[in-house]
């Protein structure tokens, strides 16, 4: 018996070591959250480009536009790697447009019939104000632009914008998922072919920062801009209000953040789960898709309460996700936008 015990101790009879919680959190977040997000956006943006190429008119393009925007909301919180490379994040979603550049630039292109739209490589260098989801929103939903005819310059501009979105989404997918791509940069950390993070802790901290910054941005921008102040609400500053996506974008961002939090959490996060569920439910119950109710004191209060609940989420995430992993939110390029 003593010989058997000694043999077990010297070989493999001992209980396997428990998995490293931080390593497992990183693996889940990258493989089960980031990769599906980039692939979904790639697929939906490609579908949008295909639809626009076949029929550029607004009613034909709108469903694919919404599907692509939904997919973007599952990815836009990852301000890192290929999403930011080559200015893609602004080219895909130029908002807030505080100086009203998008309608002016679109109108200028249409008036001049700028030939840049005929060459996809050239259009990829065009102003961010004439590219991406918000330029497309103007073309599909704003009365200044949406009355165009098939075969017109505006029609071809819509097709160029949609094709450009598909190109950028595919590049993000390829650069994220290829061997030694950004997924490997996160997973392998200091051992990656081109290390950006020196340890798995740094990779996890970067993802945790994306999580918290995205929630803070939703509170400050998606909610804060339209509610303005009590004396001066600003509903026309709501994100994607023309396509009535303002509340939907808040809800989708909350759902994406919840999914990333679940993947990062080393254990249960009951308080954060309850806070996410409550905040998402409040957004769903709002019945104010473009945040037009911000002009009414009661409507403004309902929107403001969603922002207050985001603060509650952040507090619980710090205690139930950040602290157990030994990470805290760092600086993010989107801070203070």
PyMOL commands that set and color helices and strands:
alter all, ss='L'
color gray80, all
select helices_A, chain A and resi 2-10+21-54+58-73+81-83+85-92+101-112+115-118+120-123+128-130+132-141+153-177+182-191+200-227+235-237+246-264+270-284+292-295+297-325
alter helices_A, ss='H'
color red, helices_A
deselect
rebuild
show_as cartoon
